Amino acid sequence: MKVPLRIGAVAEAAGVGVQTLRYYERRGLLSARHRTAGGYREYAPDTVRRVVFIRRAQAMGFTLDEIRALLALRVREPRRCEPVKESAEIARARVREQLVALRRMDKVLARLIRACDARAVTEECPILAALEPEERS
C-alpha cells in the first residue's frame, strides 16, 4: 500500500496552496482518503496527478464543473471521447468570447493612452475620467 500524503505535501508537489486543495474538495473535485486522529487530511498518492490535471484544464479554459465531468469520464470504463470533445468545444468558444472582450479592452486602453498628456494634472486625465461613474441627474 502506498503511503498517504498530507495536504501540505500534496500542495507542494502540485504547486498549489493548501487553500486551493480545500476549495477543490468543497467543489467535489478532490476527496481526502480519510482524516487522522488529529484531523489532518490524508490523500492518495495519485492526488497530485489529479490536481495537476485540474490546473491544466483550468489553464485551457475549462470551468470547474466541466473539469469534474472530465475527471468522471477519465475514471469510467473506456468509451468514446465525444463528450470530452464537446466540452473542449464549449471551452474554446468561451475563450474566443474572452479574446473578443480583451481586444475591445485593448482598443479602449490604447485610445485612452493616446489621449493622455502625461504632463497634465490628474484632474484633466482622460484615463481617470473614463473610470469615473457618470453623473446622474
Backbone as CSV, one residue per row, in Angstrom:
resi,resn,N_x,N_y,N_z,CA_x,CA_y,CA_z,C_x,C_y,C_z
1,MET,0.839,-1.185,0.000,0.000,0.000,0.000,0.884,1.249,0.000
2,LYS,0.515,2.211,-0.809,1.285,3.447,-0.878,0.943,4.330,0.321
3,VAL,1.930,5.096,0.740,1.770,5.960,1.906,0.896,7.150,1.535
4,PRO,-0.130,7.450,2.343,-0.964,8.616,2.056,-0.176,9.909,2.269
5,LEU,-0.611,10.946,1.581,0.046,12.252,1.666,-0.833,13.223,2.437
6,ARG,-0.200,14.013,3.261,-0.945,15.068,3.948,-1.119,16.241,2.996
7,ILE,-2.034,17.108,3.346,-2.428,18.209,2.459,-1.241,19.084,2.056
8,GLY,-0.336,19.367,2.984,0.825,20.199,2.666,1.738,19.561,1.638
9,ALA,1.908,18.252,1.731,2.761,17.540,0.771,2.131,17.533,-0.616
10,VAL,0.818,17.342,-0.681,0.119,17.374,-1.975,0.231,18.769,-2.580
11,ALA,-0.019,19.787,-1.757,0.037,21.168,-2.241,1.414,21.495,-2.801
12,GLU,2.446,21.134,-2.066,3.806,21.429,-2.515,4.140,20.680,-3.803
13,ALA,3.811,19.408,-3.854,4.126,18.603,-5.044,3.369,19.084,-6.278
14,ALA,2.147,19.584,-6.085,1.326,20.035,-7.214,1.535,21.511,-7.538
15,GLY,2.230,22.232,-6.673,2.484,23.649,-6.919,1.284,24.540,-6.661
16,VAL,0.454,24.166,-5.684,-0.710,24.971,-5.308,-0.689,25.187,-3.801
17,GLY,-1.565,26.047,-3.327,-1.684,26.270,-1.896,-2.663,25.289,-1.264
18,VAL,-2.558,25.125,0.038,-3.480,24.215,0.725,-4.919,24.716,0.629
19,GLN,-5.107,26.033,0.565,-6.465,26.576,0.421,-7.076,26.151,-0.910
20,THR,-6.251,26.059,-1.937,-6.736,25.590,-3.243,-7.241,24.163,-3.129
21,LEU,-6.496,23.320,-2.445,-6.919,21.928,-2.268,-8.226,21.851,-1.487
22,ARG,-8.337,22.661,-0.450,-9.585,22.668,0.333,-10.758,23.131,-0.534
23,TYR,-10.495,24.128,-1.373,-11.535,24.616,-2.279,-11.942,23.526,-3.261
24,TYR,-10.982,22.843,-3.862,-11.294,21.743,-4.779,-12.096,20.656,-4.068
25,GLU,-11.772,20.424,-2.818,-12.506,19.417,-2.054,-13.960,19.863,-1.854
26,ARG,-14.143,21.134,-1.496,-15.516,21.655,-1.327,-16.302,21.586,-2.628
27,ARG,-15.627,21.765,-3.760,-16.287,21.734,-5.069,-16.460,20.319,-5.615
28,GLY,-15.995,19.320,-4.880,-16.185,17.935,-5.295,-15.170,17.423,-6.300
29,LEU,-14.053,18.125,-6.450,-13.019,17.700,-7.392,-12.008,16.758,-6.745
30,LEU,-11.882,16.851,-5.450,-10.953,16.020,-4.684,-11.668,15.497,-3.460
31,SER,-11.138,14.417,-2.923,-11.608,13.988,-1.607,-10.435,13.373,-0.868
32,ALA,-10.351,13.720,0.397,-9.309,13.141,1.234,-9.663,11.681,1.469
33,ARG,-8.646,10.843,1.481,-8.865,9.422,1.738,-9.512,9.271,3.112
34,HIS,-8.960,9.952,4.091,-9.531,9.994,5.434,-8.807,11.071,6.231
35,ARG,-9.214,11.231,7.467,-8.543,12.173,8.362,-7.884,11.402,9.495
36,THR,-6.765,11.938,9.923,-6.062,11.318,11.040,-6.808,11.626,12.331
37,ALA,-6.375,11.007,13.413,-6.979,11.285,14.721,-6.840,12.760,15.073
38,GLY,-5.773,13.388,14.573,-5.563,14.815,14.811,-6.326,15.709,13.851
39,GLY,-7.100,15.120,12.930,-7.911,15.904,11.997,-7.222,16.272,10.693
40,TYR,-6.008,15.782,10.477,-5.298,16.094,9.237,-5.875,15.291,8.075
41,ARG,-6.028,15.970,6.939,-6.481,15.283,5.737,-5.335,14.441,5.192
42,GLU,-5.666,13.249,4.734,-4.685,12.405,4.057,-5.243,12.018,2.697
43,TYR,-4.392,12.162,1.686,-4.795,11.930,0.306,-4.023,10.756,-0.281
44,ALA,-4.623,10.137,-1.267,-3.947,9.074,-2.014,-2.796,9.694,-2.801
45,PRO,-1.724,8.948,-3.027,-0.577,9.489,-3.772,-0.932,10.005,-5.173
46,ASP,-1.956,9.437,-5.827,-2.318,9.902,-7.176,-3.065,11.236,-7.163
47,THR,-3.310,11.792,-5.980,-3.993,13.088,-5.882,-3.179,14.194,-6.543
48,VAL,-1.861,14.105,-6.472,-1.010,15.129,-7.099,-1.289,15.175,-8.598
49,ARG,-1.354,14.013,-9.241,-1.660,13.965,-10.682,-3.028,14.580,-10.956
50,ARG,-3.983,14.302,-10.099,-5.336,14.831,-10.271,-5.329,16.358,-10.174
51,VAL,-4.600,16.901,-9.217,-4.528,18.360,-9.056,-3.852,18.989,-10.266
52,VAL,-2.788,18.380,-10.760,-2.113,18.905,-11.956,-3.072,18.872,-13.149
53,PHE,-3.842,17.804,-13.282,-4.856,17.705,-14.342,-5.845,18.871,-14.222
54,ILE,-6.330,19.120,-13.009,-7.296,20.204,-12.776,-6.689,21.543,-13.179
55,ARG,-5.463,21.810,-12.755,-4.815,23.086,-13.067,-4.614,23.257,-14.578
56,ARG,-4.208,22.198,-15.242,-4.012,22.285,-16.698,-5.340,22.514,-17.409
57,ALA,-6.377,21.844,-16.957,-7.697,22.031,-17.566,-8.183,23.459,-17.348
58,GLN,-7.958,24.008,-16.154,-8.335,25.400,-15.897,-7.576,26.341,-16.824
59,ALA,-6.290,26.073,-17.011,-5.470,26.926,-17.876,-5.960,26.899,-19.317
60,MET,-6.631,25.822,-19.711,-7.174,25.716,-21.068,-8.573,26.311,-21.178
61,GLY,-9.125,26.788,-20.072,-10.418,27.455,-20.133,-11.604,26.638,-19.666
62,PHE,-11.377,25.440,-19.152,-12.487,24.635,-18.641,-12.929,25.171,-17.281
63,THR,-14.230,25.155,-17.038,-14.752,25.536,-15.728,-14.574,24.364,-14.765
64,LEU,-14.717,24.635,-13.482,-14.580,23.552,-12.505,-15.669,22.499,-12.680
65,ASP,-16.868,22.914,-13.050,-17.930,21.935,-13.307,-17.568,21.044,-14.497
66,GLU,-17.030,21.650,-15.549,-16.605,20.863,-16.711,-15.457,19.923,-16.341
67,ILE,-14.557,20.406,-15.502,-13.429,19.575,-15.081,-13.922,18.385,-14.266
68,ARG,-14.903,18.603,-13.413,-15.470,17.498,-12.639,-16.009,16.421,-13.581
69,ALA,-16.687,16.851,-14.645,-17.219,15.898,-15.625,-16.086,15.184,-16.363
70,LEU,-15.032,15.920,-16.710,-13.888,15.302,-17.385,-13.218,14.269,-16.482
71,LEU,-13.092,14.599,-15.215,-12.489,13.653,-14.270,-13.327,12.387,-14.162
72,ALA,-14.639,12.551,-14.173,-15.524,11.382,-14.103,-15.363,10.520,-15.352
73,LEU,-15.228,11.155,-16.513,-15.031,10.402,-17.756,-13.702,9.654,-17.743
74,ARG,-12.716,10.248,-17.098,-11.382,9.660,-17.033,-11.366,8.334,-16.290
75,VAL,-12.194,8.204,-15.272,-12.126,7.005,-14.429,-13.121,5.925,-14.824
76,ARG,-14.067,6.251,-15.661,-15.022,5.238,-16.107,-14.365,4.278,-17.082
77,GLU,-15.105,3.247,-17.410,-14.596,2.290,-18.395,-14.372,3.001,-19.725
78,PRO,-13.443,2.500,-20.518,-13.144,3.161,-21.796,-14.398,3.326,-22.658
79,ARG,-14.545,4.515,-23.192,-15.646,4.811,-24.107,-15.207,5.896,-25.063
80,ARG,-16.085,6.256,-25.948,-15.753,7.271,-26.948,-15.470,8.607,-26.257
81,CYS,-14.593,9.387,-26.862,-14.232,10.662,-26.236,-15.076,11.828,-26.756
82,GLU,-16.220,11.529,-27.351,-17.103,12.584,-27.859,-17.483,13.603,-26.782
83,PRO,-17.853,13.174,-25.559,-18.179,14.172,-24.533,-16.990,15.071,-24.182
84,VAL,-15.801,14.522,-24.243,-14.605,15.318,-23.970,-14.437,16.371,-25.061
85,LYS,-14.623,15.968,-26.309,-14.510,16.904,-27.429,-15.556,18.008,-27.306
86,GLU,-16.779,17.642,-26.946,-17.839,18.638,-26.787,-17.484,19.643,-25.696
87,SER,-16.942,19.162,-24.582,-16.516,20.072,-23.511,-15.420,21.005,-23.996
88,ALA,-14.488,20.468,-24.765,-13.397,21.289,-25.293,-13.927,22.352,-26.255
89,GLU,-14.918,22.003,-27.060,-15.509,22.977,-27.983,-16.201,24.101,-27.215
90,ILE,-16.883,23.757,-26.138,-17.540,24.774,-25.306,-16.494,25.685,-24.668
91,ALA,-15.434,25.087,-24.132,-14.367,25.879,-23.513,-13.713,26.797,-24.544
92,ARG,-13.503,26.280,-25.747,-12.880,27.092,-26.793,-13.777,28.267,-27.172
93,ALA,-15.068,28.037,-27.273,-15.994,29.131,-27.595,-15.930,30.210,-26.516
94,ARG,-15.844,29.785,-25.266,-15.755,30.745,-24.164,-14.443,31.525,-24.240
95,VAL,-13.348,30.846,-24.561,-12.050,31.512,-24.700,-12.105,32.527,-25.838
96,ARG,-12.749,32.164,-26.931,-12.856,33.098,-28.064,-13.665,34.341,-27.683
97,GLU,-14.722,34.153,-26.897,-15.500,35.303,-26.416,-14.632,36.200,-25.538
98,GLN,-13.818,35.589,-24.702,-12.924,36.365,-23.843,-11.896,37.125,-24.670
99,LEU,-11.414,36.508,-25.746,-10.462,37.193,-26.622,-11.090,38.424,-27.264
100,VAL,-12.337,38.305,-27.686,-13.042,39.453,-28.268,-13.132,40.570,-27.233
101,ALA,-13.493,40.214,-26.007,-13.603,41.212,-24.942,-12.235,41.829,-24.637
102,LEU,-11.190,41.027,-24.622,-9.844,41.546,-24.365,-9.381,42.476,-25.481
103,ARG,-9.699,42.135,-26.727,-9.331,43.025,-27.843,-10.058,44.365,-27.716
104,ARG,-11.316,44.300,-27.304,-12.097,45.525,-27.110,-11.452,46.378,-26.007
105,MET,-11.080,45.756,-24.901,-10.430,46.484,-23.807,-9.105,47.079,-24.259
106,ASP,-8.354,46.332,-25.062,-7.073,46.813,-25.561,-7.264,48.074,-26.401
107,LYS,-8.287,48.085,-27.251,-8.549,49.264,-28.092,-8.912,50.473,-27.238
108,VAL,-9.739,50.258,-26.226,-10.133,51.363,-25.344,-8.910,51.898,-24.610
109,LEU,-8.103,51.013,-24.066,-6.898,51.452,-23.355,-5.932,52.175,-24.287
110,ALA,-5.765,51.682,-25.500,-4.874,52.342,-26.462,-5.370,53.755,-26.764
111,ARG,-6.694,53.894,-26.940,-7.270,55.218,-27.217,-7.045,56.158,-26.032
112,LEU,-7.261,55.666,-24.819,-7.076,56.496,-23.629,-5.610,56.881,-23.443
113,ILE,-4.712,55.956,-23.715,-3.283,56.251,-23.589,-2.874,57.320,-24.593
114,ARG,-3.392,57.221,-25.820,-3.080,58.246,-26.838,-3.628,59.609,-26.416
115,ALA,-4.784,59.606,-25.756,-5.415,60.867,-25.364,-4.759,61.489,-24.133
116,CYS,-3.982,60.726,-23.425,-3.403,61.209,-22.172,-2.150,62.034,-22.428
117,ASP,-2.162,63.245,-21.907,-0.962,64.071,-21.896,-0.357,63.867,-20.513
118,ALA,0.674,63.077,-20.440,1.250,62.681,-19.153,1.705,63.863,-18.307
119,ARG,1.873,65.022,-18.937,2.315,66.198,-18.185,1.146,66.944,-17.559
120,ALA,-0.082,66.607,-17.940,-1.262,67.311,-17.415,-1.504,66.915,-15.960
121,VAL,-2.320,67.698,-15.286,-2.680,67.380,-13.898,-3.742,66.281,-13.905
122,THR,-3.841,65.563,-12.806,-4.741,64.409,-12.762,-6.205,64.784,-12.949
123,GLU,-6.590,66.019,-12.601,-7.987,66.423,-12.807,-8.367,66.420,-14.282
124,GLU,-7.371,66.503,-15.163,-7.621,66.528,-16.602,-7.276,65.195,-17.273
125,CYS,-6.983,64.187,-16.505,-6.540,62.906,-17.057,-7.713,62.144,-17.681
126,PRO,-7.658,61.846,-18.983,-8.755,61.132,-19.634,-8.898,59.683,-19.148
127,ILE,-7.815,59.105,-18.670,-7.891,57.726,-18.173,-8.705,57.693,-16.888
128,LEU,-8.378,58.593,-15.964,-9.146,58.655,-14.715,-10.598,59.041,-14.985
129,ALA,-10.806,59.962,-15.919,-12.171,60.386,-16.251,-12.990,59.220,-16.791
130,ALA,-12.370,58.358,-17.583,-13.083,57.215,-18.162,-13.486,56.204,-17.095
131,LEU,-12.772,56.178,-15.991,-13.069,55.224,-14.922,-14.123,55.735,-13.938
132,GLU,-14.349,57.045,-13.947,-15.336,57.633,-13.035,-16.753,57.267,-13.457
133,PRO,-17.636,57.039,-12.491,-19.040,56.799,-12.852,-19.648,58.072,-13.430
134,GLU,-20.603,57.872,-14.316,-21.254,59.026,-14.936,-22.157,59.707,-13.918
135,GLU,-22.240,61.025,-14.040,-23.107,61.813,-13.154,-24.561,61.530,-13.487
136,ARG,-25.356,61.300,-12.470,-26.800,61.106,-12.682,-27.516,62.404,-12.368
137,SER,-28.525,62.712,-13.161,-29.248,63.962,-12.904,-30.601,63.723,-12.321
